Amino acid sequence: MPGAAIKISGDIRSWHESGPVEDVEITENVFDNCNYCHWGAALVDIDPEVKPGHRHAPFHRNVRIVGNEIHRFHRPLLLARCVDGLRFTDNEIHASTAYPPSGADMPDYIIEEGVTNMELQEIGE
């Protein structure tokens, strides 16, 4: 995948063409060197389009990324905004040399406004 492997958005800014998600589970997948063209901020982007100043409340609910195998050269793994019940745990994360390292100065997780009830795994490589 040249960009974000998982993109959960939701247009609440202009066209209002999509709504929130609830009870999403992403499990038992292999993510192999995604985001090599760097569209999307992370392997998993949860980023509803919200008006500035309205990001304090959750939009999506119960998003679980659990039990996946991830081969990565790029950081961050996750960008999240406006989600209640976020879980990113029990994933096997392996460093990859398939592409030059990217985003080494970035954190593994970018957590923005409106994220509540979150559980994130420790990353060690």
C-alpha positions in Angstrom: 0.0 0.0 0.0 1.6 3.3 -1.0 -0.2 5.3 1.7 -2.1 4.7 4.9 -3.2 1.1 5.1 -6.3 2.0 7.0 -8.0 5.3 6.6 -11.0 6.1 8.8 -12.2 9.6 8.1 -15.7 11.1 8.1 -16.6 14.4 6.5 -18.1 16.8 9.0 -16.5 19.9 7.6 -18.0 20.7 4.3 -19.8 18.1 2.1 -21.1 15.9 5.0 -21.0 12.8 2.8 -20.0 10.3 5.4 -20.6 9.7 9.1 -18.9 8.1 12.1 -17.9 4.5 12.5 -18.6 2.3 15.5 -17.2 -1.1 16.5 -14.4 -1.5 14.0 -12.0 -4.3 14.5 -8.9 -4.8 12.4 -7.2 -8.1 13.3 -5.1 -10.9 11.9 -3.7 -8.9 9.0 -0.2 -8.5 7.6 0.8 -4.9 6.9 4.0 -5.1 4.8 5.9 -1.8 4.3 2.9 0.4 3.9 3.1 4.2 3.4 6.1 4.2 1.0 4.7 7.1 -0.9 3.7 9.0 2.3 0.2 10.0 1.5 -1.5 9.7 4.8 0.2 10.6 8.0 0.5 7.1 9.4 -0.1 3.4 8.8 -3.5 3.9 10.4 -5.1 7.3 10.0 -8.3 8.0 12.1 -8.9 11.6 11.2 -12.4 12.9 10.6 -12.5 16.2 8.9 -13.7 18.6 11.6 -13.9 22.3 11.7 -11.1 24.0 13.7 -12.1 24.3 17.4 -14.6 21.4 17.2 -12.1 18.6 17.8 -12.8 18.2 21.5 -15.5 15.5 21.2 -15.3 12.0 19.8 -16.7 11.3 16.4 -15.8 7.6 15.9 -16.2 4.9 18.6 -14.6 1.6 19.5 -11.8 1.2 16.9 -9.6 -1.8 17.7 -6.3 -2.6 15.8 -5.3 -5.8 17.6 -3.3 -8.9 16.7 -1.8 -7.8 13.4 1.7 -8.3 12.0 3.3 -5.1 11.0 6.6 -4.7 9.0 7.4 -1.0 9.0 10.2 1.4 8.0 8.0 4.5 8.6 6.8 6.3 11.6 4.2 7.0 12.9 2.1 3.9 13.1 -1.1 5.6 14.2 -2.6 9.1 14.0 -5.9 9.5 15.9 -8.3 12.3 16.3 -11.9 12.4 17.8 -12.3 8.7 18.7 -13.6 7.2 21.9 -12.5 3.6 22.7 -9.3 3.3 20.7 -7.2 0.2 21.1 -3.9 -0.5 19.4 -2.5 -3.6 21.2 -1.0 -7.1 20.7 0.4 -6.3 17.3 3.7 -7.9 16.2 5.8 -5.0 15.0 9.0 -5.6 13.0 11.6 -3.2 11.6 12.0 -3.4 7.9 14.9 -2.4 5.6 12.8 -2.7 2.4 12.9 1.2 2.1 15.1 3.8 3.6 13.9 4.7 7.2 11.3 7.5 7.2 10.0 9.6 10.1 12.7 8.5 12.5 12.2 11.7 14.4 8.4 11.2 14.7 6.7 9.4 17.5 5.0 6.0 17.0 1.6 7.5 17.8 0.2 10.9 17.1 -2.8 11.4 19.4 -4.7 14.6 18.8 -7.8 16.2 20.4 -11.0 14.3 21.2 -9.4 10.9 21.9 -10.7 9.2 25.0 -10.5 5.7 26.5 -7.3 4.7 24.7 -5.0 1.7 25.1 -1.7 1.7 23.2 1.0 -0.9 23.2 4.6 -0.2 24.0 6.8 -0.3 20.9 10.3 -1.8 21.2 12.5 -2.5 18.3 
